[in-house]
């Protein structure tokens, strides 16, 4: 009689090991956090500008983040409008990371101060895409509109 050893499944601690077993949740969700925007890009796909009155408030957004954590969603891709114009954007970003939900967000970069850039660089599970439409202010501003001189 010959015995056959069956290897136990790999430890589920590493993400690569989880891929072998299949995923139970989406890897990524894309969400427009707001339609509000501080620019007026000619090519805007969401016709951004003003905030939608039906936008989730801070507590509703946090409840959604907790649901993402429960579902083990790897990360959320945030767009809009300009997500950083939401007064609670930085609070929600920190809340997502604290709840093991990575965040990738697209921004025009206008509201990213030196201090915020340093904090973003030092925080795990955050990726930032800054959108530009030209190498010079003249080219970029012709497409995106001119931003106010000082970030709010």
N, C-alpha and C positions, 0 to 999 in steps of 0.2 A: 504494500500500500504506500502511495506517495502523498505526502502532505504538501499543500500549496499555501504559501504565505501570502496573505493579502495585506498590502501596505495600508496603513491608516491614511485618511485624507490629510493633506498638508495643514499645518497650523494656519488659522485664519487671520493671524496678526498682520501679515504683509499683504498689501493691496494686490501684488502680482499673484499671490496664492489664491486670493479670492476670485480672480479672473478664471482660474482653472475650474472653479466650482460653478461659475456663472454668477451673474449679478441679479440681485432682487429689486434694485431700484435704478432709476435713470442715473447715468453718470452726470449729466448736466441738464439744467433747466435754464431757459432764457426768459427773462422777465423785464418788462419796461416798468421801472420804478415810478416814473412820472413822465408826463408830457411837457412839463414846464422846462423852459430853456432860456438861457441868457444870450443866445445868439439867434440868428435867422438864416440858417444854411439853405441855399438854393435847392440842394438835393435831398432835403430831409424826407425820409420815408414815412415818418409818423406825424408829419405836419405839426411838429412840436412848437411850443410857444407858451401856452397857458396851462396851468395845472388843471387836471380833470377833477371836478367836484366829487366824483365817485372813487377817487384814489383811496387805497387803504390808509388808515391812520397808523400811528406808530405802534399801538398795541396790536392792531390787526396784522401788521407786517411782522411783528415779533412772534405772534401765534403761528404765522405761516413758516417762519424760520424754524420754530420748534417742530412743526410738522415735517419740514425737510430733514431735520436731524433724525426724527423718528423713522423716516423712510430711508435713511442712510444715503441721501443724495450727496454726491461727491462735491459738486460746486454749483453755484448759480451764476449765470452770466447776466449782469445787470446793464441795461441800457435805458433809453428814454427817447426823448428829451435829454436833458443834462441831469444825471442823477444827483450830482453834488449840490444842486440848488435846493433840494429838499432840506429843510432845517434839521431833520433827524437823520440825514444820510450817514454821518460819521458814527452816530450812536448805533444805527442798524448794522453798519459794517462790523463794528466791534462785537455786537451781539451775535452776528452770524458766525464769526470766528470762534467766539466763546462756546458756541453750540455745534462746533465741528462741521460747519458748512463753509466751504471755501467760496470766495467771491472773485469773479473776474468782472471788471467794469470798464465801460467805454466812457471817455470824458473828453471835452474839448480842452481840458487842462487849466482853464482860466482860474478856477478856484483852488488849485493845488498850490498851497504856500510851501515855502522851504521846510517848515516844521511838519506839515502834513506829509510831504514827500519823504522826509526822514522816517516818520512813523510808518508809512506804507512800506518802505524798504525794509524796515525792521520786523514786519509782521508776517508770519507764515500764513499760507493759504489765501494770499491776495495777489492778483495779477491786475495790472492797469494797462489799458490801451489808450493812448492819447492820439486823437485824430487831428491831423493837419491836412490842408489842401494846397499847400505850396511852401516853397522854401523861403519865401519872403513874406513880410507882412502884407504887402500890396496884393500878392496873388492869393494868399489865404483869406484876407479880409474881403476880397471881391466875391468869394464863394460863401464864406461863413457869416459875413457881416462883421462890423467892428464892435469889439467888446468894450465895456466901460473901462476907464483907465485904472481903477483900483478894484481888486477882487473884494466882494462882500464877505 
